[in-house]
Amino acid sequence: MLRFKDKVVLVTGAGSGIGYATAERIAQEGGKLLLADINADALRRAGDAIQAAHATEYGTFVFDASDMGGTRAMVKAAAAHFGRLDVLCNIAGIAGGWHTHEMPEADYKRMMAINVDGVFACCQEAIPHLIESKGNIVNMASASSKQGQPYTAAYCASKAAVVAITRCLAVEYAGNGVRANAVCPGGVNTNIHHTIQFPKDADAKMMEKLYPLFPIAEPHEIAAAIAYLASDEARYVTGVDFSIDGGQTVS
């Protein structure tokens, strides 16, 4: 399939994990890539690997999602690279676990800045370009946005905010031909999943309930859902929070 032929797609968090898998999937389907991440080395490796495998035209942009002004500047520069923007995939984000009453204020503010403010700023700057191209947004939320989870109150709140932003954009810009959707993964085999820290005395039984179906998802499986929502095949899909969580949020 070449669902993204002649399309320009901006992927944040493209240096690794779901972001990298999404960029690779878009490249496989003929898209031009705008790759953004805070890690310049990872971003360079990602671009080189994808270009070597798929001969894809791409640009790379280093940015800090916690800096709203810098994030807007990144989107502006990215859209100027190819002179248009058809899809924004907001995938950059962080996670972490604490006893809620012990979470440091600085960590709380950083999580909200990256997971919420960064997404909001990307969407703000991208929307005028997407109105012009009749494009769309796919935001990375989480199964955590749909249920209570231990030790992750701030993370759950941040991802619930992403879903709320997505739904509002879907309604507000439908008349402009712009769609907005969110993807809500459960456990995914990424560096974030394997390095996230929880309290030393975390209740293992409570944590086990988050993963009813094993093995957990691979990044390319989440990328496939993102690619569908970002493509013209999903023309009639907007405002959804698409679950891909192995049954985590069924009950």
C-alpha positions in Angstrom: 0.0 0.0 0.0 1.1 3.5 -0.7 -1.5 5.4 1.4 0.9 8.3 2.0 2.2 8.9 -1.5 2.6 12.6 -1.9 1.9 13.2 1.8 4.1 15.0 4.3 4.0 13.5 7.8 5.5 15.0 11.0 6.2 12.4 13.7 7.4 13.5 17.1 9.3 11.1 19.3 10.6 9.6 16.1 14.0 8.6 17.6 12.8 5.4 19.1 9.9 3.2 20.1 6.4 3.9 18.7 7.6 7.1 17.1 10.3 5.3 15.1 8.0 2.5 14.2 5.4 5.0 13.0 7.9 6.8 10.9 9.1 3.6 9.3 5.5 2.5 8.5 4.8 5.9 6.9 8.0 5.5 4.8 7.0 2.0 3.7 3.7 3.5 2.5 5.4 6.3 0.4 5.2 9.3 2.7 7.7 12.1 3.1 8.9 12.4 6.7 9.5 15.1 9.2 11.2 13.5 12.1 11.3 15.3 15.5 12.8 14.3 18.8 14.8 15.7 21.8 17.6 13.2 21.2 19.7 14.4 18.3 21.8 11.2 18.0 18.8 8.9 18.0 17.0 11.2 15.5 20.0 11.0 13.1 20.2 7.2 13.4 16.5 6.9 12.8 16.6 9.1 9.7 19.6 7.3 8.3 18.1 3.9 8.9 14.7 4.7 7.4 16.2 6.5 4.4 18.5 3.5 3.7 15.7 1.0 3.8 13.0 3.0 2.0 14.7 5.8 0.1 12.5 8.3 1.8 12.8 12.0 1.6 13.0 13.4 5.2 14.0 16.2 7.4 15.0 16.1 11.1 14.2 18.6 13.8 15.5 18.5 17.4 13.0 19.9 19.9 12.0 19.9 23.6 8.3 19.1 24.0 8.3 20.8 27.4 9.1 24.2 25.7 5.9 25.4 24.0 7.6 28.2 22.1 10.3 25.9 20.9 7.7 23.3 20.0 5.7 25.8 17.9 9.0 26.9 16.2 9.8 23.2 15.4 6.4 22.6 13.7 6.7 25.9 11.7 10.2 24.9 10.5 9.1 21.3 9.7 6.1 22.5 7.7 8.4 24.8 5.7 10.8 22.0 4.9 8.6 20.5 2.2 6.2 23.5 1.9 3.2 21.6 3.3 2.0 19.4 6.1 -0.6 16.6 5.7 -0.4 14.7 9.0 0.8 15.3 12.5 1.6 12.3 14.7 2.1 13.5 18.2 4.0 10.6 19.8 6.7 12.2 22.1 6.0 11.6 25.7 7.3 10.4 29.1 6.0 8.1 31.9 6.8 7.5 35.5 5.4 6.0 38.7 5.2 7.3 42.3 3.1 7.1 45.3 0.9 10.0 44.4 1.5 11.8 47.7 5.3 11.5 47.2 5.5 12.7 43.6 7.9 15.7 43.4 6.3 18.9 42.0 9.1 19.2 39.5 8.4 15.8 38.0 4.6 16.5 37.9 5.2 19.7 36.0 7.6 18.1 33.6 5.2 15.3 32.8 2.4 17.8 32.2 4.6 20.0 30.1 5.8 17.2 27.8 2.6 15.1 27.6 0.0 17.9 27.5 1.6 21.3 26.7 3.8 19.8 24.0 0.9 18.1 22.3 -1.2 21.2 22.6 1.5 23.4 21.1 2.1 21.0 18.2 -1.6 20.9 17.4 -1.9 24.7 17.6 0.9 25.4 15.1 0.0 22.5 12.8 -3.7 23.3 12.4 -3.5 26.1 9.9 -1.3 23.9 7.7 -3.7 21.0 8.1 -6.7 23.2 7.2 -4.9 24.0 4.0 -4.1 20.4 3.2 -7.3 18.9 4.6 -5.0 16.8 6.8 -5.3 15.2 10.2 -3.8 14.7 13.6 -3.1 11.4 15.5 -2.2 12.0 19.1 -0.6 9.4 21.4 -2.8 8.8 24.5 -2.8 5.6 26.5 -5.0 3.0 28.1 -4.1 4.9 31.2 -6.5 7.6 30.1 -9.5 5.3 30.5 -9.0 3.7 33.9 -7.6 4.2 37.3 -4.1 2.9 37.7 -1.9 2.7 40.8 1.2 5.0 41.1 0.5 6.9 37.9 -2.1 9.6 38.7 -0.2 12.3 36.9 0.5 10.2 33.8 -3.1 9.1 33.6 -4.2 12.7 34.0 -1.9 13.8 31.2 -3.1 11.2 28.8 -6.8 11.9 29.6 -6.0 15.5 28.7 -4.6 14.3 25.4 -7.9 12.5 24.7 -9.9 15.6 25.6 -7.8 17.8 23.4 -8.3 15.4 20.5 -12.0 15.2 20.9 -12.3 19.0 21.0 -10.2 19.4 17.9 -12.3 16.8 16.1 -15.4 18.8 16.7 -14.0 22.3 16.2 -12.2 21.7 12.9 -14.5 19.1 11.3 -16.0 21.9 9.2 -12.5 22.6 7.9 -12.0 19.1 6.8 -9.4 18.3 9.5 -9.7 15.1 11.5 -8.2 14.3 14.9 -7.9 11.0 16.6 -6.0 9.4 19.5 -4.5 6.0 20.0 -4.6 4.4 23.4 -2.0 1.6 23.8 -1.6 -0.6 26.8 1.8 -2.2 27.4 4.2 -1.8 24.5 7.7 -3.3 24.1 9.6 0.0 24.2 12.4 1.6 26.3 9.9 3.6 28.2 8.0 0.4 29.2 11.2 -1.3 30.4 12.8 1.6 32.2 9.8 3.1 33.9 10.3 3.3 37.7 7.7 2.5 40.3 7.9 2.6 44.1 10.0 -0.1 45.6 7.0 -1.3 47.6 4.6 -1.3 44.7 1.8 -3.9 44.9 2.7 -6.5 42.2 -0.9 -7.9 42.1 -2.3 -4.4 41.3 0.2 -4.0 38.5 -0.4 -7.4 37.0 -4.0 -6.4 36.3 -2.8 -3.9 33.7 -1.5 -6.7 31.4 -4.3 -9.3 30.8 -3.0 -10.4 27.5 0.6 -11.5 26.9 3.0 -10.9 25.3 2.6 -7.1 25.3 2.3 -5.2 22.0 5.2 -4.5 19.7 5.8 -0.9 18.4 5.0 -1.8 14.8 1.5 -3.0 15.9 0.7 0.4 17.4 2.2 2.0 14.3 -0.2 0.1 12.1 -3.2 1.6 14.0 -1.7 5.1 13.7 -1.1 4.7 10.0 -4.7 3.6 9.4 -6.1 6.6 11.3 -3.7 9.0 9.5 -4.6 7.6 6.1 -7.5 8.5 3.8 -9.0 5.1 4.5 -10.1 6.6 7.8 -11.8 9.5 6.1 -15.0 9.0 8.2 -13.1 8.5 11.5 -12.6 11.4 13.9 -12.7 12.1 17.6 -12.0 8.5 18.5 -9.8 7.2 21.3 -8.7 3.9 19.7 -7.8 1.2 22.2 -5.1 -1.3 21.4 -4.4 -2.7 24.9 -4.8 -6.4 24.9 -8.1 -6.1 26.8 -6.7 -3.9 29.6 -9.7 -1.6 29.6 -12.4 -4.1 28.8 -13.7 -4.4 32.3 
